[in-house]
Amino acid sequence: MNITQNQKNAYKTSVSIDYSRAIMEAGGIPVVLPVHDNIEVIREQISHLDGLLLSGGVDSDPCFYMEKTAYRKLSCFTWKG
C-alpha cells in the first residue's frame, strides 16, 4: 500500500507514521514512494501496488475524483496513466 507524501520544500518530503501504523494494523505493508516526475518510473512503481492511500492536504484537488470543488479554480491537471 503506497502512502502519498507532503512536500515540505524542494528537497524534503514527509508522511505521518500514523498512516503506516494504520495500514499495518489492517494487515497491509506500507510503502512510501520517492517524489519525482519520471512518468515511466511512476508507472512501474504503481504496477506493483495493491492500494493507494492519499494522505490529503491542499494538493488533493477534488477534480481528480470527478467531484466539484467548494471554490472557484482556474484549471485541473489530469494524468492519464
Distance bins in CASP14 RR format, pairs under 12 A and 6 or more apart:
PFRMAT RR
TARGET T0000
AUTHOR 0000-0000-0000
RMODE 2
METHOD distances of the structure
MODEL  1
1 19 0 0 0 0 1 0 0 0 0 0 0
1 20 0 0 0 0 1 0 0 0 0 0 0
1 22 0 0 0 0 1 0 0 0 0 0 0
1 23 1 0 1 0 0 0 0 0 0 0 0
1 24 0 0 0 0 1 0 0 0 0 0 0
1 25 0 0 0 0 0 1 0 0 0 0 0
1 26 0 0 0 0 1 0 0 0 0 0 0
1 27 0 0 0 0 1 0 0 0 0 0 0
1 28 1 0 1 0 0 0 0 0 0 0 0
1 29 1 0 0 1 0 0 0 0 0 0 0
1 30 1 0 1 0 0 0 0 0 0 0 0
1 31 1 0 0 1 0 0 0 0 0 0 0
1 32 0 0 0 0 1 0 0 0 0 0 0
1 33 0 0 0 0 0 1 0 0 0 0 0
1 46 0 0 0 0 0 1 0 0 0 0 0
1 48 0 0 0 0 0 1 0 0 0 0 0
1 49 1 0 0 1 0 0 0 0 0 0 0
1 50 1 0 0 1 0 0 0 0 0 0 0
1 51 1 0 1 0 0 0 0 0 0 0 0
1 52 1 0 0 1 0 0 0 0 0 0 0
1 53 1 0 1 0 0 0 0 0 0 0 0
1 54 0 0 0 0 0 1 0 0 0 0 0
1 55 0 0 0 0 0 1 0 0 0 0 0
2 15 0 0 0 0 0 1 0 0 0 0 0
2 19 0 0 0 0 0 1 0 0 0 0 0
2 20 0 0 0 0 0 1 0 0 0 0 0
2 23 0 0 0 0 1 0 0 0 0 0 0
2 28 0 0 0 0 0 1 0 0 0 0 0
2 29 0 0 0 0 0 1 0 0 0 0 0
2 30 0 0 0 0 1 0 0 0 0 0 0
2 31 1 0 1 0 0 0 0 0 0 0 0
2 32 1 0 0 1 0 0 0 0 0 0 0
2 33 1 0 1 0 0 0 0 0 0 0 0
2 34 0 0 0 0 0 1 0 0 0 0 0
2 35 0 0 0 0 0 1 0 0 0 0 0
2 42 0 0 0 0 0 1 0 0 0 0 0
2 45 1 0 0 1 0 0 0 0 0 0 0
2 46 1 0 0 1 0 0 0 0 0 0 0
2 47 0 0 0 0 0 1 0 0 0 0 0
2 48 0 0 0 0 1 0 0 0 0 0 0
2 49 1 0 1 0 0 0 0 0 0 0 0
2 50 0 0 0 0 1 0 0 0 0 0 0
2 51 1 0 0 1 0 0 0 0 0 0 0
2 52 1 0 1 0 0 0 0 0 0 0 0
2 53 1 0 0 1 0 0 0 0 0 0 0
2 54 0 0 0 0 1 0 0 0 0 0 0
2 55 0 0 0 0 0 1 0 0 0 0 0
3 13 0 0 0 0 0 1 0 0 0 0 0
3 14 0 0 0 0 0 1 0 0 0 0 0
3 15 1 0 1 0 0 0 0 0 0 0 0
3 16 0 0 0 0 1 0 0 0 0 0 0
3 17 0 0 0 0 0 1 0 0 0 0 0
3 18 0 0 0 0 0 1 0 0 0 0 0
3 19 1 0 1 0 0 0 0 0 0 0 0
3 20 1 0 0 1 0 0 0 0 0 0 0
3 21 0 0 0 0 0 1 0 0 0 0 0
3 22 0 0 0 0 1 0 0 0 0 0 0
3 23 1 0 0 1 0 0 0 0 0 0 0
3 24 0 0 0 0 0 1 0 0 0 0 0
3 28 0 0 0 0 0 1 0 0 0 0 0
3 29 0 0 0 0 0 1 0 0 0 0 0
3 30 1 0 1 0 0 0 0 0 0 0 0
3 31 1 0 0 1 0 0 0 0 0 0 0
3 32 1 0 1 0 0 0 0 0 0 0 0
3 33 0 0 0 0 1 0 0 0 0 0 0
3 35 0 0 0 0 0 1 0 0 0 0 0
3 49 0 0 0 0 0 1 0 0 0 0 0
3 51 0 0 0 0 1 0 0 0 0 0 0
3 52 0 0 0 0 1 0 0 0 0 0 0
3 53 1 0 1 0 0 0 0 0 0 0 0
3 54 0 0 0 0 1 0 0 0 0 0 0
3 55 1 0 1 0 0 0 0 0 0 0 0
3 56 0 0 0 0 0 1 0 0 0 0 0
4 13 0 0 0 0 1 0 0 0 0 0 0
4 14 0 0 0 0 0 1 0 0 0 0 0
4 15 1 0 0 1 0 0 0 0 0 0 0
4 16 0 0 0 0 0 1 0 0 0 0 0
4 19 0 0 0 0 1 0 0 0 0 0 0
4 30 0 0 0 0 0 1 0 0 0 0 0
4 31 0 0 0 0 0 1 0 0 0 0 0
4 32 0 0 0 0 1 0 0 0 0 0 0
4 33 0 0 0 0 1 0 0 0 0 0 0
4 34 0 0 0 0 0 1 0 0 0 0 0
4 35 0 0 0 0 1 0 0 0 0 0 0
4 46 0 0 0 0 0 1 0 0 0 0 0
4 49 0 0 0 0 0 1 0 0 0 0 0
4 51 0 0 0 0 0 1 0 0 0 0 0
4 52 1 0 0 1 0 0 0 0 0 0 0
4 53 1 0 0 1 0 0 0 0 0 0 0
4 54 1 0 1 0 0 0 0 0 0 0 0
4 55 1 0 1 0 0 0 0 0 0 0 0
4 56 1 0 0 1 0 0 0 0 0 0 0
4 57 0 0 0 0 1 0 0 0 0 0 0
4 59 0 0 0 0 1 0 0 0 0 0 0
4 60 0 0 0 0 1 0 0 0 0 0 0
4 64 0 0 0 0 0 1 0 0 0 0 0
5 12 0 0 0 0 1 0 0 0 0 0 0
5 13 1 0 1 0 0 0 0 0 0 0 0
5 14 1 0 0 1 0 0 0 0 0 0 0
5 15 1 0 1 0 0 0 0 0 0 0 0
5 16 0 0 0 0 1 0 0 0 0 0 0
5 19 0 0 0 0 1 0 0 0 0 0 0
5 20 0 0 0 0 0 1 0 0 0 0 0
5 30 0 0 0 0 0 1 0 0 0 0 0
5 31 0 0 0 0 0 1 0 0 0 0 0
5 32 1 0 0 1 0 0 0 0 0 0 0
5 33 1 0 0 1 0 0 0 0 0 0 0
5 34 0 0 0 0 1 0 0 0 0 0 0
5 35 1 0 0 1 0 0 0 0 0 0 0
5 36 0 0 0 0 0 1 0 0 0 0 0
5 53 0 0 0 0 0 1 0 0 0 0 0
5 54 0 0 0 0 0 1 0 0 0 0 0
5 55 1 0 0 1 0 0 0 0 0 0 0
5 56 0 0 0 0 0 1 0 0 0 0 0
5 57 0 0 0 0 0 1 0 0 0 0 0
5 59 0 0 0 0 0 1 0 0 0 0 0
6 12 0 0 0 0 1 0 0 0 0 0 0
6 13 1 0 0 1 0 0 0 0 0 0 0
6 14 1 0 1 0 0 0 0 0 0 0 0
6 15 1 0 0 1 0 0 0 0 0 0 0
6 16 0 0 0 0 1 0 0 0 0 0 0
6 19 0 0 0 0 0 1 0 0 0 0 0
6 32 0 0 0 0 0 1 0 0 0 0 0
6 35 0 0 0 0 1 0 0 0 0 0 0
6 54 0 0 0 0 0 1 0 0 0 0 0
6 55 1 0 0 1 0 0 0 0 0 0 0
6 56 0 0 0 0 1 0 0 0 0 0 0
6 57 1 0 0 1 0 0 0 0 0 0 0
6 58 0 0 0 0 1 0 0 0 0 0 0
6 59 1 0 0 1 0 0 0 0 0 0 0
6 60 0 0 0 0 0 1 0 0 0 0 0
7 13 1 0 1 0 0 0 0 0 0 0 0
7 14 0 0 0 0 1 0 0 0 0 0 0
7 15 0 0 0 0 0 1 0 0 0 0 0
7 34 0 0 0 0 0 1 0 0 0 0 0
7 35 1 0 0 1 0 0 0 0 0 0 0
7 36 0 0 0 0 0 1 0 0 0 0 0
7 55 0 0 0 0 0 1 0 0 0 0 0
7 57 0 0 0 0 0 1 0 0 0 0 0
7 58 0 0 0 0 0 1 0 0 0 0 0
7 59 1 0 0 1 0 0 0 0 0 0 0
8 14 1 0 1 0 0 0 0 0 0 0 0
8 15 0 0 0 0 0 1 0 0 0 0 0
8 35 0 0 0 0 0 1 0 0 0 0 0
9 35 0 0 0 0 0 1 0 0 0 0 0
10 35 0 0 0 0 0 1 0 0 0 0 0
11 35 0 0 0 0 0 1 0 0 0 0 0
12 34 0 0 0 0 0 1 0 0 0 0 0
12 35 0 0 0 0 1 0 0 0 0 0 0
13 32 0 0 0 0 1 0 0 0 0 0 0
13 33 0 0 0 0 1 0 0 0 0 0 0
13 34 0 0 0 0 1 0 0 0 0 0 0
13 35 1 0 1 0 0 0 0 0 0 0 0
13 36 0 0 0 0 0 1 0 0 0 0 0
13 55 0 0 0 0 0 1 0 0 0 0 0
13 59 0 0 0 0 0 1 0 0 0 0 0
14 32 0 0 0 0 1 0 0 0 0 0 0
14 35 0 0 0 0 0 1 0 0 0 0 0
14 55 0 0 0 0 1 0 0 0 0 0 0
15 21 0 0 0 0 0 1 0 0 0 0 0
15 22 0 0 0 0 0 1 0 0 0 0 0
15 23 0 0 0 0 0 1 0 0 0 0 0
15 30 0 0 0 0 1 0 0 0 0 0 0
15 31 0 0 0 0 0 1 0 0 0 0 0
15 32 1 0 1 0 0 0 0 0 0 0 0
15 33 0 0 0 0 0 1 0 0 0 0 0
15 34 0 0 0 0 0 1 0 0 0 0 0
15 35 0 0 0 0 0 1 0 0 0 0 0
15 53 0 0 0 0 1 0 0 0 0 0 0
15 54 0 0 0 0 0 1 0 0 0 0 0
15 55 1 0 0 1 0 0 0 0 0 0 0
15 56 0 0 0 0 0 1 0 0 0 0 0
15 57 0 0 0 0 0 1 0 0 0 0 0
16 22 0 0 0 0 1 0 0 0 0 0 0
16 23 0 0 0 0 0 1 0 0 0 0 0
16 30 0 0 0 0 0 1 0 0 0 0 0
16 32 0 0 0 0 0 1 0 0 0 0 0
16 53 0 0 0 0 0 1 0 0 0 0 0
16 55 1 0 0 1 0 0 0 0 0 0 0
16 56 0 0 0 0 0 1 0 0 0 0 0
16 57 0 0 0 0 0 1 0 0 0 0 0
17 23 0 0 0 0 0 1 0 0 0 0 0
17 24 0 0 0 0 0 1 0 0 0 0 0
17 30 0 0 0 0 1 0 0 0 0 0 0
17 32 0 0 0 0 0 1 0 0 0 0 0
17 55 0 0 0 0 0 1 0 0 0 0 0
18 24 0 0 0 0 0 1 0 0 0 0 0
18 25 0 0 0 0 0 1 0 0 0 0 0
18 30 0 0 0 0 0 1 0 0 0 0 0
18 53 0 0 0 0 0 1 0 0 0 0 0
18 55 0 0 0 0 1 0 0 0 0 0 0
19 25 0 0 0 0 0 1 0 0 0 0 0
19 26 0 0 0 0 0 1 0 0 0 0 0
19 28 0 0 0 0 0 1 0 0 0 0 0
19 30 1 0 0 1 0 0 0 0 0 0 0
19 31 0 0 0 0 0 1 0 0 0 0 0
19 32 0 0 0 0 1 0 0 0 0 0 0
19 52 0 0 0 0 0 1 0 0 0 0 0
19 53 1 0 1 0 0 0 0 0 0 0 0
19 54 0 0 0 0 0 1 0 0 0 0 0
19 55 1 0 1 0 0 0 0 0 0 0 0
19 56 0 0 0 0 0 1 0 0 0 0 0
20 26 0 0 0 0 0 1 0 0 0 0 0
20 27 0 0 0 0 0 1 0 0 0 0 0
20 28 0 0 0 0 1 0 0 0 0 0 0
20 29 0 0 0 0 1 0 0 0 0 0 0
20 30 1 0 1 0 0 0 0 0 0 0 0
20 31 0 0 0 0 1 0 0 0 0 0 0
20 32 1 0 0 1 0 0 0 0 0 0 0
20 53 0 0 0 0 1 0 0 0 0 0 0
20 55 0 0 0 0 0 1 0 0 0 0 0
21 27 0 0 0 0 0 1 0 0 0 0 0
21 28 0 0 0 0 0 1 0 0 0 0 0
21 30 0 0 0 0 1 0 0 0 0 0 0
21 53 0 0 0 0 0 1 0 0 0 0 0
22 28 0 0 0 0 1 0 0 0 0 0 0
22 30 0 0 0 0 1 0 0 0 0 0 0
22 53 0 0 0 0 1 0 0 0 0 0 0
22 55 0 0 0 0 0 1 0 0 0 0 0
23 29 1 0 0 1 0 0 0 0 0 0 0
23 30 1 0 1 0 0 0 0 0 0 0 0
23 31 0 0 0 0 1 0 0 0 0 0 0
23 32 0 0 0 0 0 1 0 0 0 0 0
23 49 0 0 0 0 0 1 0 0 0 0 0
23 50 0 0 0 0 0 1 0 0 0 0 0
23 51 0 0 0 0 1 0 0 0 0 0 0
23 52 0 0 0 0 0 1 0 0 0 0 0
23 53 1 0 0 1 0 0 0 0 0 0 0
23 55 0 0 0 0 0 1 0 0 0 0 0
24 30 1 0 0 1 0 0 0 0 0 0 0
24 31 0 0 0 0 0 1 0 0 0 0 0
26 50 0 0 0 0 0 1 0 0 0 0 0
26 51 0 0 0 0 0 1 0 0 0 0 0
26 53 0 0 0 0 0 1 0 0 0 0 0
27 50 0 0 0 0 0 1 0 0 0 0 0
28 49 0 0 0 0 0 1 0 0 0 0 0
28 50 0 0 0 0 1 0 0 0 0 0 0
28 51 0 0 0 0 1 0 0 0 0 0 0
28 53 0 0 0 0 0 1 0 0 0 0 0
29 48 0 0 0 0 0 1 0 0 0 0 0
29 49 0 0 0 0 0 1 0 0 0 0 0
29 50 0 0 0 0 1 0 0 0 0 0 0
29 51 0 0 0 0 0 1 0 0 0 0 0
30 49 0 0 0 0 0 1 0 0 0 0 0
30 50 0 0 0 0 0 1 0 0 0 0 0
30 51 0 0 0 0 0 1 0 0 0 0 0
30 52 0 0 0 0 0 1 0 0 0 0 0
30 53 0 0 0 0 1 0 0 0 0 0 0
30 55 0 0 0 0 0 1 0 0 0 0 0
31 45 0 0 0 0 1 0 0 0 0 0 0
31 46 0 0 0 0 0 1 0 0 0 0 0
31 48 0 0 0 0 1 0 0 0 0 0 0
31 49 1 0 0 1 0 0 0 0 0 0 0
31 50 0 0 0 0 1 0 0 0 0 0 0
31 51 0 0 0 0 1 0 0 0 0 0 0
31 52 0 0 0 0 0 1 0 0 0 0 0
31 53 0 0 0 0 0 1 0 0 0 0 0
32 45 0 0 0 0 0 1 0 0 0 0 0
32 49 0 0 0 0 0 1 0 0 0 0 0
32 52 0 0 0 0 0 1 0 0 0 0 0
32 53 0 0 0 0 1 0 0 0 0 0 0
32 55 0 0 0 0 1 0 0 0 0 0 0
33 41 0 0 0 0 1 0 0 0 0 0 0
33 42 0 0 0 0 1 0 0 0 0 0 0
33 44 0 0 0 0 0 1 0 0 0 0 0
33 45 1 0 1 0 0 0 0 0 0 0 0
33 46 0 0 0 0 1 0 0 0 0 0 0
33 48 0 0 0 0 1 0 0 0 0 0 0
33 49 0 0 0 0 1 0 0 0 0 0 0
33 51 0 0 0 0 0 1 0 0 0 0 0
33 52 0 0 0 0 1 0 0 0 0 0 0
33 53 0 0 0 0 0 1 0 0 0 0 0
34 41 0 0 0 0 1 0 0 0 0 0 0
34 42 0 0 0 0 0 1 0 0 0 0 0
34 45 0 0 0 0 1 0 0 0 0 0 0
35 41 0 0 0 0 0 1 0 0 0 0 0
35 42 0 0 0 0 0 1 0 0 0 0 0
35 45 0 0 0 0 0 1 0 0 0 0 0
35 59 0 0 0 0 0 1 0 0 0 0 0
36 42 1 0 0 1 0 0 0 0 0 0 0
36 44 0 0 0 0 0 1 0 0 0 0 0
36 45 0 0 0 0 1 0 0 0 0 0 0
37 79 0 0 0 0 0 1 0 0 0 0 0
38 44 0 0 0 0 1 0 0 0 0 0 0
38 45 0 0 0 0 1 0 0 0 0 0 0
39 45 0 0 0 0 0 1 0 0 0 0 0
39 46 0 0 0 0 0 1 0 0 0 0 0
39 79 0 0 0 0 1 0 0 0 0 0 0
39 80 0 0 0 0 0 1 0 0 0 0 0
39 81 1 0 0 1 0 0 0 0 0 0 0
40 46 0 0 0 0 0 1 0 0 0 0 0
40 47 0 0 0 0 0 1 0 0 0 0 0
40 81 0 0 0 0 0 1 0 0 0 0 0
41 47 0 0 0 0 0 1 0 0 0 0 0
41 48 0 0 0 0 0 1 0 0 0 0 0
42 48 0 0 0 0 0 1 0 0 0 0 0
42 49 0 0 0 0 0 1 0 0 0 0 0
42 52 0 0 0 0 0 1 0 0 0 0 0
42 79 0 0 0 0 1 0 0 0 0 0 0
42 81 0 0 0 0 1 0 0 0 0 0 0
43 49 0 0 0 0 0 1 0 0 0 0 0
43 79 0 0 0 0 0 1 0 0 0 0 0
43 80 0 0 0 0 0 1 0 0 0 0 0
43 81 1 0 0 1 0 0 0 0 0 0 0
44 81 0 0 0 0 0 1 0 0 0 0 0
45 51 0 0 0 0 0 1 0 0 0 0 0
45 52 0 0 0 0 0 1 0 0 0 0 0
46 52 1 0 0 1 0 0 0 0 0 0 0
46 79 0 0 0 0 0 1 0 0 0 0 0
46 81 0 0 0 0 1 0 0 0 0 0 0
47 81 0 0 0 0 0 1 0 0 0 0 0
52 60 0 0 0 0 0 1 0 0 0 0 0
52 64 0 0 0 0 0 1 0 0 0 0 0
53 60 0 0 0 0 0 1 0 0 0 0 0
54 60 1 0 1 0 0 0 0 0 0 0 0
54 61 0 0 0 0 0 1 0 0 0 0 0
54 62 0 0 0 0 0 1 0 0 0 0 0
54 64 0 0 0 0 1 0 0 0 0 0 0
54 65 0 0 0 0 1 0 0 0 0 0 0
56 62 0 0 0 0 0 1 0 0 0 0 0
56 64 0 0 0 0 0 1 0 0 0 0 0
56 65 0 0 0 0 0 1 0 0 0 0 0
58 69 0 0 0 0 0 1 0 0 0 0 0
58 71 0 0 0 0 0 1 0 0 0 0 0
58 73 0 0 0 0 0 1 0 0 0 0 0
59 77 0 0 0 0 0 1 0 0 0 0 0
60 67 0 0 0 0 0 1 0 0 0 0 0
60 69 0 0 0 0 0 1 0 0 0 0 0
60 76 0 0 0 0 0 1 0 0 0 0 0
61 67 0 0 0 0 1 0 0 0 0 0 0
61 68 0 0 0 0 0 1 0 0 0 0 0
61 69 1 0 0 1 0 0 0 0 0 0 0
61 70 0 0 0 0 0 1 0 0 0 0 0
61 71 0 0 0 0 0 1 0 0 0 0 0
61 73 1 0 0 1 0 0 0 0 0 0 0
61 74 0 0 0 0 0 1 0 0 0 0 0
61 75 0 0 0 0 1 0 0 0 0 0 0
61 76 1 0 0 1 0 0 0 0 0 0 0
61 77 1 0 0 1 0 0 0 0 0 0 0
61 78 0 0 0 0 1 0 0 0 0 0 0
61 79 0 0 0 0 0 1 0 0 0 0 0
62 68 1 0 0 1 0 0 0 0 0 0 0
62 69 1 0 1 0 0 0 0 0 0 0 0
62 70 0 0 0 0 1 0 0 0 0 0 0
62 71 0 0 0 0 1 0 0 0 0 0 0
62 73 0 0 0 0 1 0 0 0 0 0 0
62 76 0 0 0 0 1 0 0 0 0 0 0
63 69 1 0 0 1 0 0 0 0 0 0 0
63 70 0 0 0 0 0 1 0 0 0 0 0
63 71 0 0 0 0 0 1 0 0 0 0 0
63 73 1 0 0 1 0 0 0 0 0 0 0
63 74 0 0 0 0 0 1 0 0 0 0 0
63 75 0 0 0 0 1 0 0 0 0 0 0
63 76 1 1 0 0 0 0 0 0 0 0 0
63 77 0 0 0 0 1 0 0 0 0 0 0
63 78 1 0 0 1 0 0 0 0 0 0 0
63 79 0 0 0 0 0 1 0 0 0 0 0
64 76 1 0 0 1 0 0 0 0 0 0 0
64 77 0 0 0 0 1 0 0 0 0 0 0
64 78 1 0 0 1 0 0 0 0 0 0 0
64 79 0 0 0 0 1 0 0 0 0 0 0
64 80 0 0 0 0 0 1 0 0 0 0 0
65 76 0 0 0 0 0 1 0 0 0 0 0
65 78 0 0 0 0 0 1 0 0 0 0 0
66 76 0 0 0 0 0 1 0 0 0 0 0
66 78 0 0 0 0 0 1 0 0 0 0 0
67 76 0 0 0 0 0 1 0 0 0 0 0
68 76 0 0 0 0 0 1 0 0 0 0 0
69 75 0 0 0 0 0 1 0 0 0 0 0
69 76 0 0 0 0 1 0 0 0 0 0 0
END
